[in-house]
Amino acid sequence: MAKKYLEKNVLEATLERLKLVFTEFEHVYFSVSGGKDSSVMVQLANCVAKEMNRKFDVLYIDFEAQYRHTIEHIEELKTLSQIR
């Protein structure tokens, strides 16, 4: 299975894995810190979920400093169309 992913770029492999998650699991949850990596993950998940007519949930946890801009960014992410 790992070799299969080596033949793809990071975006292609990510989208394939997200499709697998939304296909195999009835309830999908993402834990988000508001940083770059988790923000991109949830935005890509939203694209795949929209394509598959699925919804998902997001849990915001950040044990570091609670910066105003990060909180505003999380509020912005919460408006994505497929987030319950």
C-alpha angles and dihedrals in degrees: 000000000000091000089057090061094047089067092060133067119248095263094049092048092047094051091048092051092047090052089052091051093049091046098048102039129059095202120038124191130181125198110218130191097184093247127124098270098048092041092055090045094054092045092052090046088053091054093050094043091051091050090050095040092241134138128214141186131238129209115200114210125161119163093184127078115318101233118191092231092053091051090048089050091052089051088052092049090052089066093065109125100241099046113107 
